[in-house]
Structure formats: C-alpha cells, structure tokens
Amino acid sequence: MKDNWLQEIWAWADEFELTEEEIPRNKEKLLALTELDLNGEYRECKITYLTDAIGNLTNLTILDVTNNQLCELPNWVGNLTNLEELYIGCNQFTKLPSSIRNLTNLVEFNVCYNKLTELPNVIGNLTNLTYLNFLCNKFTKVPNWIGNLTNLTELSIYGNQLSELPSSMENLKNLTKLNISSNSFIELPHWLGNLQNLTELSVNHNQITELPSSIGNLTNLTELSVHDNHLTKLPNSIRNLTNLIYLMVWDNQLIELPSSIGTLTSLESLCIQNNQLTKLPNSITKLTKLKFLDIQDNPNLILSDEIKEFLRTVEYVYGFEDN
C-alpha cells in the first residue's frame, strides 16, 4: 500500500503522455529525481492538473510546469522544501497556496503570464529569493513585504496594473535588474536613485512625464529603457551615467537632449526616434563608441554640419540621409 503513490504518478504521467525521461517508470530513478521539467511549450498534450503524488518527490530542487493549462497549484508544493527553482508561468493560476511559505530555499520564482490579482504575503518569507518574475498578471499594487526580499537581484513586474511602488523597495539594495514596464506609472519615486547596484532599468510603456533627478545616482546602469512614455526632457543628472551602453527613449515628446549627454562616453546605442527634437547638442560628437543611432520621425530635426560629419562615423544611423 505504501507505494500506491508510485502507481498514481505513473498513471498520471501516462494520461498526459509524459516520457520516460520526464517521469521515470522506475522507482529508484523516480525517487532520485532532483529536476522535474514538465514545460509544455512544445507539447501537444498540455497538463491540466498536478497529481498529489508529486508531493512525495522531496529531493526536487527544480520544478518547471510552465506553458500548461493549470488552474491550481496544490498545497503539497509546500512539501518540496528542497526546491531552489520554481517555474509556473504561462498557466491560469488565480491564486497561490499559503504552503509556499515553506519553500525557504527558493532562489528563483517565475509566475509570469497568469491571472493573479495579488501577491500572497507568504512570499515575503522567501528571503533567499534572488530572481522574482510576476510579469503579465493582474496586480494593482505591490505589497510592502517586497522590501523583505533583500537578496533579490532581478525583479520583473512588467505588464500589470500598477501606478505606484512601495517605499519598502528602497531596501532592495542588491537589485541589478528592475523591469516595471507596461503599467500605469505617472512618475517614478525619488528613492529609486538609492538602488545603486542597478545595471538595467526598464520603465517602458507607462505615462511618465519626467524622470527624477536621482536617476543620476544609478551610476552602474548599462541599460536605461524609458521608451513609450510622455517625457518632454531628460534630467541633466543623466550626465553621471557614464557606464550606460544602451539608452532607449523613443516614442516620447522630447524637444531636446541635454548637452550633458556628451559625458555618456560608453554609449553604443541611442534610440531617440519618434520625438519632437529640433536639434542635437554638439556634445553628441563626444560619443565615440556609438555604433547605433536612430533619429527617425523627428520631423523638425535640423542637423548641424558638425553633427553630420560625426554621423558619418557611426556604423548604423537611421533617419539621416547623407547628401
């Protein structure tokens, strides 16, 4: 009787046409599994439920059930206390079980493309998390407990319904990548400038009218992406971002670029198309590492002879016809 769960898991595996490599039909191999990869991206037969028997596979360190048709994550997931990586994206989850609080060894957690309307408080207990992805759900706010996850290095809350961030996020000093694109932000908090380990910041597709001057404190940034907003100018403090390689500000309402842009001597790619620029500052000629420049769809843009000469040295330029 004690091995009935084995028969249960094998019957479930047969139901969803899972291979021997995915679910070994041998007891010893099954019990020894540390990684269970059930990603359904290329599978015709999508998994619609998870059998309770999986809760007995307590040696698992990685569980991936991405790209299926799951509506419920069972409570037994809390038995898998050795899990370090949990991927449940691209399903139809509307809530998560409170037993997730037991997964204190979890380092990576991906819940993207589901139907969650709130983040359960128990995730605030998972203080070993370094990667958290809640991209494309239905959240309207980020709870204060997010500030407990001080080991986070990557956080994506892209594609939700957020209009503000809790000040507790200021505690996330180890963040290197933050993506808050495709939400409803009108402004960014001043404290964002305290996340000084950030190397990538994405705030695209919002309604932001200006960037805080504190953004100049993010001196480790290599990528800043703020396209598809309502920016009319960039702050002069941008001069401090001397490690910036990619700057993407297309589809805004920029009238001019600050002359301080000339200090961004690491810049390789500058995308400023579809704005209201009438000229480029001469300091842009100091960007000697620039390889890609897009200035298309700035209908009133007039280029000086000096800048035209510089543009001839840039490998890829869009929106400039050298007559």
N, C-alpha and C positions, 0 to 999 in steps of 0.2 A: 504493500500500500504506500510505503514511504516514497517510492519512486513514481507514483502516479503523475506527478507534475511533469516528469520527462515525457510521458506519453502525451500529455496535454500540449506541451510546447511543440512536439513533433507533429501532432495533428494540426495545430495552428499554422506551423510552417508549411505543411502540405496544402492547407487551404489557400494560402497566398503565394504558392509556387516559389517558396524560398529555396535557394540552392543549398547543397551540402556545405559549400564554402561559407554561406551566411549563417546557417543553423546546422551544425554538425549533427548527424543522426547517431553519433557515438557518444555515450555517456561521459567518458573521460575527457574527450575533446570539448564537449559542451561545457562541462564544469570548469575547464581550464580557460574558457574564453575571457579575454580582457577587453576586446573591442567588438562591439556588435554594430555593424554597418548595414542598416536597412533603408538607406537613402533610395527613394523611389523615383528619382529623376528619369531614369531610363527603363523603368519597369512598367509593363502593361497592366499588371495586376497590383493596384495600389492597396496598401494596408489600411483597413478601416477601423481596426481596434487592436489593442495590445493585450495578449493573454496574461493573466495574473502570474503564470508560471515564470515569466521573465524576471520577476522579483526575487527568484532564487539564485540568479546568476550574480552573486555578490562579489565576484572577482572583477566585474566590469569596471574599467576606468574610462571607457569611451562608449557613448550610446548616441547613435545618429538615426533618427527617424524622419529626417527632412523629406519634403516632397511626397507626402502621402495624403490620405483623406481622414486623418484622425481628428476627432472632436473632443476627446477627453484624454488627459494624461492621468493614469491611475495613481492612487495613493501609494502603491507599492514602490514607486520610483524612489521614495524616501528610504527604502531598504538598501539601495545601491550606494552605500556610504563611501565606497572607494572611487566613485565617479569623479573624474577630473575634467571631462569634457562632455557637455550635453547639448545636442543639436536637435531642435524640434521645430525648425522653421518650415514655412510653406505647408501649413496644415489649417485646421479650422478651430483651433483652441479659443475658447472664450474666457477661460479661467485656468489657473494653475493650482494644484493641490498644496495644502499647507505643509505637507510632509517634505516639501522641497527644503525646508529649513534644516533637514538632517544632512544635506549634501555639502558639508563644510569643507570638503577637499576640492570642490568645484573651482576650476580656474577659468574655463571658457563656457559661456552660456549664450546660445543663439536661439532667439524666439521670433525671428523676423517673419513677416507675412503671415500673421494670424489675425485673430479678431478680439484681442484683449483690449478691454476698456480701462483697465487699471493695473498697476503693478502691485502684486501682493507684498505686504510688509515683510513677510518671512525672507524675501530675497536680501533684505538688509542684514541678515545673519551670515550671508555667504561672503565673508570678509577676505577670502583668498582669491576672489574673482579678479582676473586681470583683463578679461575681454567680455563685454556685455553688449548684445545686439538686439534691440527691440524695434528695428526698422519696420515701417509699414504695419502698424497696428492701429488702434483707435484711442490712444491715450489723450486726455485733455490736460493732464498735469503730471509733473514728475514729483514723486513724494520726497519729503525731507530726508528719509533714511538713505537716499542715494549717497549722501555725504559720508556714510559709514564705510563705503567700499573704497577705502583709501589705497588699495593696491591696484585699482583699475588703471590700465594703460590705454585701453581703447573702449570708447563708448559711442554707440550709434543709436540715436532716437529719431532718425530720419523718417519723414512720411507719417507723422501723427497729427494731432490737432492741438499742438502746444503753443501757448502765447507767452509763457514766462518760464524761467528756470529758478529753482530754489537756491537761496544763498548758501545752503549747506554744500553745494557743489564746489564751493571755493576750497573745500578740504581735499579735493581730488588732485593733489599736487603731483601725482605720478602720471597723470594723463598725458599721452603723446598724440593721440588721435581723437578728435571730437567732431561728430557729424550731427548737426541739428537742422539739416536742410529740409525743405518741403514741410514746413509747419506754418504757424501764423504769427511769428515774431515781428513786432514793430520796431523793437530796439534790443540791443544786447546789453547785459549788465556790466557795469564798470569793473566789477570784481573778476570778470573774465581775464583781465590782464594779469591776475595773480597765478594763473595756471601756466607757469613759465617753462614747463617741460614740453608744452605742446609743440609738435612739429607739423601737424596737419590740422587745419580748421576749416570746416565746410559749413556755410550758413546759406546756401543757395535756396532759391525759390521761397523766399519769405516776403515780408513787406517792410524791410528795414530801410529807414531813411538816412541814417548816418551810423558810422562806426564809432565806438567810444575811443577817446584818445589813448586810453590804457592799452589798446591793442598794440601800441608801440613797445609794451613791456615783453611781448612774446618773441623775444629775440632768437629763439630756437626754431621758429617757424621756417619750414622749407616750402610749404604749400598753403596758400590762402585762397579760398574759393568763395566769392560772395556774389556770384552772378544771379541774374533774375531777381533783383530787389528794386528799391526805389532810391538808390544813392544818388545824391547830386554832387558829392565831393568825397575825397579821401582825406583823412586827417594827416596833418604834417608829421605826426609822430610815426607815420609809416617809415620814415627815414631810418628808424632803428632796426628794421627787419632785414639786416644785411645778409642773413643766411637764406633769404627767400629765393627759391628757384622757379616756382610757378605762382603767378598772380592772375586770377581769373575774375574779371569784373564786368563781363559782357552783360548786355540787356539790363542796364541801369539808366540813369538820367544824368550821367556825369557831364558837366560842362567843361571841366578842365582837370588836368592831373597836376598834383603839387610838384613844384620844382625839386622837392626833396626826393622824388623818385629816382633821381640820379645816384643816390647813395646805395641803391639796391644792386650792387655790383655782382652779385651771384645769380641774378635773374637770367633764366634761359628761355622762359616762355611768358609772354604777356598778351592776354586776350582782353581787348577793350572795345570789341566791336559792338555795334548797336547801342551807342550812347548819343550824346549831344555835343561831342567835342568839336571845338572850332580850331584848336591848335594843339601841338605837342610842345612841352617845355624843351628847351635846348639841352637841358641836363640829361635827357634821354640818350644822348650820344655817348654818355659815360658807361652805358650798359654794354660793355664789350663782350660779355658772354652770351648775349641774346642770340638765340637761334630761331625763335618763332615769334612772330608778331602779327596780330590780326587787328586791323583798324577799319574793317568794312563797316558800312552802314552808319557812318558819322557824316551825314550829308553836307554839313557846312565846314568840314575839316579842311584847313589850308596848311600845307607843309612848307616850311622854310627851306631854302637851298641847302643849308647846313644839315638839316634833318634828312632831306632827300639823299644827300651824299652818304649819310650814316646808314639809311635803309638799304642802300646798295650792298652793304657789307653783311646784312642779316640774311641767313640762309633761306628762311621761309617768311615771306611777307605777303599778307593778304589785304587788299584794299589800296595798294599802291601800284600805279602803272608808271613805269619809268619812261617818260617820253624823251 
